[in-house]
Amino acid sequence: MRISGVTFGYDAEPVLEDVTLTVNASDFVGVVGPSGSGKTSLLRLLLGTVRPQQGTVTRTPAVAVAYVPQLETVNWNFPVTVSECVLMSRSGRTWPWPTRAERAEVARVLDRLGIADLAERHIRELSGGQQQRMFIARALLRRPQLLLMDEPTTGVDVASRHDVLHLLGDLNAEGVAIMLTTHDLNGVAAHLPQLVALNRRVIATGTPYEVISPVVLERTFGAPMDVLEHLGMPVVLDRYDRFQGRASA
Amino acid sequence: MIDVLLDPFRYAFFVKGVIVATLAGGLCGLIGVYITLRGMSYIGHGLSHAIFGGFAASSIINVNYYLGAGVWGLASALAINRVTRSRRIGADAAIGVITTASFALGIALLTIFGNKGPSFDAALFGSIIGVSVADVWVLVAITLFTGAVIFCNYRALLFATFDPEVADVSGVKVARTDALLMLVLSLSILATLTVIGVTLVAATLVIPAVVARMLTNRFSRMLWLSTAIGATCGLVGMNLSYHLDVPSGTTIVLTGAVVFAVVLAATGGRRLQRTAQLDSHAEPAPANPTSAVGPALRSQPDPPTGANYRGGGDG
């Protein structure tokens, strides 16, 4: 997929300006940026649910794309069980009841994600990490070649975040291209092979070492940050004390 | 006692009324599941008022009630759905603007030109007196059509109700599915209006679905439970209407309210939480939202020990 010179906005004010980006087969890309920087809009452009005001979005014909939304956007009181939710990916069939083959496939995917024992639970009864894995299972049932994920680790604990990242790494190794958005520079972005720093425009692209730098981060987030190296990985430190001192002064 | 209960069934108008009320209750209960889960509970109230505008217009220009009010109601429903999906204003605001204007127009038309069609009071509060054989057959046809629409689009409707954005990118034709739902909703309100009434039809959409939601965590079970509760309320309410000599819409809704109160009391109010978010699509946070780390800018109380300083400065 390729986005070329795209400008997009919901009202007069553009959310994205002159964005050019390519997602190749087997890429694993993280998009980092502050709230309102256009991360979700970028995913929507790739999904085709919104159209650019300027520029073009080019998709490889017949490429299977699956989308995992933010957990916060879902009504968790909705009366469905985990298996029913995962089965939603098979909405093309007319017959309401799942076939034996569909039930087996759902069971296999849930088993792979380690939530097979939760299949008959109501979705509200899951932890944040389990909810995320359920949505990934629903996406996998579409056998995607490209997986787009909006803030997949927001609202999940550290152990679940590690599990999700390992799972995504395995999927990517099997040939699934992945693009995810995240606020979490240390917990998620630093672990990914490629990053895009976005704040209305593409500020930088490259490896975590190239993108997670004080200059790029300040341009992206609008706040000074320091970057350390720990066990071969960049670690971001904010300068909260200095802001606090400035405020009290 | 049995004789007293069976007494009204000697009258043909009552038998027709019971059939219509039972079918109408079940139909509204069935559709109400989708309406309440989409956070559009208010649409039943709004749409019935909008259809009243069509009722008045068709009465004045001597067009068949079902045709005139049906087209009017469907246009209103599609307009509400379109405005709501555009996210520029909320569903409640869209319904408030479009339907109250239509209702006001209906009253103005009837005031100026007079009523030439079904009774004004019957349209507002429901009545079993004016139910004709044709009304029964229309309702039977709409019930069968609605059942077929929901059966054939069960999966798409479920996905589009739960998560329309993901459904859209997963191959579900969400706009078409929404339009179908609005069509059957308009037809159902249209067919039940004369028995239940403009002012009370919303309750027959909402109460059975809310009660069913309190009783089950499964969507398919909620569908048939809500249908059964709606039909039972229609049957019981219609009998009460005869014996108490009170408008049928009133007794049907009050029966539903009693069922709600009984289920609430029986479950100790614990399951009322399940009905949260029936008035909005999303909630602020998931069940277990706490992240031990969270966003990097708020999550690093101390620099890692032994880290190598890589950049920064006072910038």
Chai-1 contact restraints between the chains, C-beta under 6 A:
chainA,res_idxA,chainB,res_idxB,connection_type,confidence,min_distance_angstrom,max_distance_angstrom,comment,restraint_id
A,L47,B,V169,contact,1.0,0.0,6.0,A-B,restraint_1
A,T49,B,D168,contact,1.0,0.0,6.0,A-B,restraint_2
A,Y67,B,V166,contact,1.0,0.0,6.0,A-B,restraint_3
A,Y67,B,V169,contact,1.0,0.0,6.0,A-B,restraint_4
A,P69,B,V166,contact,1.0,0.0,6.0,A-B,restraint_5
A,L71,B,P286,contact,1.0,0.0,6.0,A-B,restraint_6
A,T73,B,A282,contact,1.0,0.0,6.0,A-B,restraint_7
A,N75,B,Q277,contact,1.0,0.0,6.0,A-B,restraint_8
A,N75,B,H281,contact,1.0,0.0,6.0,A-B,restraint_9
A,N77,B,R274,contact,1.0,0.0,6.0,A-B,restraint_10
A,N77,B,A276,contact,1.0,0.0,6.0,A-B,restraint_11
A,N77,B,Q277,contact,1.0,0.0,6.0,A-B,restraint_12
A,F78,B,F162,contact,1.0,0.0,6.0,A-B,restraint_13
A,P79,B,N217,contact,1.0,0.0,6.0,A-B,restraint_14
A,P79,B,R218,contact,1.0,0.0,6.0,A-B,restraint_15
A,P79,B,F219,contact,1.0,0.0,6.0,A-B,restraint_16
A,P79,B,M222,contact,1.0,0.0,6.0,A-B,restraint_17
A,V80,B,F219,contact,1.0,0.0,6.0,A-B,restraint_18
A,M88,B,F159,contact,1.0,0.0,6.0,A-B,restraint_19
A,S91,B,R155,contact,1.0,0.0,6.0,A-B,restraint_20
A,S91,B,A156,contact,1.0,0.0,6.0,A-B,restraint_21
A,S91,B,F159,contact,1.0,0.0,6.0,A-B,restraint_22
A,S91,B,V172,contact,1.0,0.0,6.0,A-B,restraint_23
A,G92,B,G171,contact,1.0,0.0,6.0,A-B,restraint_24
A,T94,B,C152,contact,1.0,0.0,6.0,A-B,restraint_25
A,P96,B,Y154,contact,1.0,0.0,6.0,A-B,restraint_26
A,H122,B,N217,contact,1.0,0.0,6.0,A-B,restraint_27
A,R124,B,A287,contact,1.0,0.0,6.0,A-B,restraint_28
A,S127,B,N288,contact,1.0,0.0,6.0,A-B,restraint_29
A,G128,B,P286,contact,1.0,0.0,6.0,A-B,restraint_30
A,G128,B,N288,contact,1.0,0.0,6.0,A-B,restraint_31
A,G128,B,P289,contact,1.0,0.0,6.0,A-B,restraint_32
A,Q131,B,P286,contact,1.0,0.0,6.0,A-B,restraint_33
A,G155,B,P286,contact,1.0,0.0,6.0,A-B,restraint_34
A,G155,B,P289,contact,1.0,0.0,6.0,A-B,restraint_35
A,D157,B,A292,contact,1.0,0.0,6.0,A-B,restraint_36
A,V158,B,A292,contact,1.0,0.0,6.0,A-B,restraint_37
A,V158,B,V293,contact,1.0,0.0,6.0,A-B,restraint_38
A,H183,B,P295,contact,1.0,0.0,6.0,A-B,restraint_39
A,D184,B,P295,contact,1.0,0.0,6.0,A-B,restraint_40
A,D184,B,A296,contact,1.0,0.0,6.0,A-B,restraint_41
A,L185,B,A296,contact,1.0,0.0,6.0,A-B,restraint_42
A,N186,B,A296,contact,1.0,0.0,6.0,A-B,restraint_43
A,G187,B,V293,contact,1.0,0.0,6.0,A-B,restraint_44
A,S213,B,G311,contact,1.0,0.0,6.0,A-B,restraint_45
A,P214,B,G311,contact,1.0,0.0,6.0,A-B,restraint_46
A,P214,B,G312,contact,1.0,0.0,6.0,A-B,restraint_47
A,P224,B,G315,contact,1.0,0.0,6.0,A-B,restraint_48
A,D226,B,G312,contact,1.0,0.0,6.0,A-B,restraint_49
A,V227,B,R310,contact,1.0,0.0,6.0,A-B,restraint_50
A,V227,B,G311,contact,1.0,0.0,6.0,A-B,restraint_51
A,L228,B,A307,contact,1.0,0.0,6.0,A-B,restraint_52
A,L228,B,Y309,contact,1.0,0.0,6.0,A-B,restraint_53
A,L228,B,R310,contact,1.0,0.0,6.0,A-B,restraint_54
A,E229,B,N308,contact,1.0,0.0,6.0,A-B,restraint_55
A,E229,B,R310,contact,1.0,0.0,6.0,A-B,restraint_56
A,H230,B,P304,contact,1.0,0.0,6.0,A-B,restraint_57
A,H230,B,A307,contact,1.0,0.0,6.0,A-B,restraint_58
A,V235,B,P304,contact,1.0,0.0,6.0,A-B,restraint_59
A,V236,B,A296,contact,1.0,0.0,6.0,A-B,restraint_60
A,L237,B,Q300,contact,1.0,0.0,6.0,A-B,restraint_61
A,L237,B,P303,contact,1.0,0.0,6.0,A-B,restraint_62
A,D238,B,L297,contact,1.0,0.0,6.0,A-B,restraint_63
